[in-house]
Amino acid sequence: MPEALAIFSGVLILAFGLTILLSGLFTSYFGAGKSRKLGLGLVIVGLLTLFAWTTITFGISVITPVTAWNADQMGIGVSAVLGGAIGGLIALLLLFVSIMRP
């Protein structure tokens, strides 16, 4: 059970960091005024989160690595999430194609 929790928490932090980073980039590019500042803040939070995930996963000496949270398990977890995301995107594209047909 601790290994499953470690994989879950690792992939959760990775997905959070990537989502915050990408939404910050989107907001800072397309936003205006306050939105651009908010987007820049989101980019910084995303980068810090991804830095923390990298140091914990690969054991760089900045943060002590989690013993049950290693690169092999992260690869399995990330590939599972990536497969689910690709399946979801295919379903979304099929939905858009079916809606936009004349």
N, C-alpha and C positions, 0 to 999 in steps of 0.2 A: 503493500500500500504506500509506503513512503516514496518509492520510485515513481509510482503513478502521480502522486502529488507533486513531485519534483518536475516531472515532464509537463504536467498541467501548468504549474506556476511559471516555468521557463517559457513555454509557448505563449502563455497569456501575456507575459511582460514583453516578449518580442512583438506580438501582434499589436499590443497597445502602443509600443514605441513607433512601429512603422505607420500605424494609423494616424497617430498624432503628428508625426513628421509629414506625411503626405497631405493631411488636411491643413496643416500649417502652411505648406508650400502653396497649396491651392488657394487658401484664403489670402495669403500675402501677395499672390500674383493677380488675382481677380478682384480683391477687395479695394476699398478706398478709405482713406483717413484712418479712423480707429480700427477698422478691420485689418488693415495692413500691419498695424502694431500688434494686434492680437495674433495674427498669423505668424509674425516673427517670434512671439513668445511661445507659440505652439511648436515651432521649428526647434527652438532651443530646448524645450522640454523633451521633445522626441529624440533629439541627438543625445541628451544626457541619459535618457532611458536606454537607448541602444548602446551607449558606452558602458553603462552599468551591466546590461545583459551580456555584452561581449566579455567584460572582465570576469564576471561570475562563471560564465560557460567555459571559457578557455583558460581560466586560471591565471590570468595576468596578475602580477603581484600587487596591484592596487587594492583589490578586495580579495579576501580569502575565498577560494572556490568551495562550492557546495559539493560534498562527496557524492551524493546521489544524482547530481545534476551535471552530467558530463556531455562532451560533444557528440558522442554516439547516440545517446538518448535524445538530445536536441535534434539531431538529424532525423530520427524516426518521427518525432513530434512535428517538426516543421514540414516534413514530407506529407504527413497526414493532413495537416492544415492546408497545405498547398493543393493537395488533391481535392479537398472539399471546396476550396475557393475556386479552382478551375471548373469543377462541376457546377457550382453556383453561377459562375459567369456564363457557362454554356447555356444553362437554363434561362438566365436573364436575357441572353441574346436571342434565344428562341422565342421568348415572350415578346420582345421588342419586334422581331420579324413578324410574328403573328398579329400584333396590334397594328403595325404600320403598313401592312399590305392593303392595297386599294380594293 
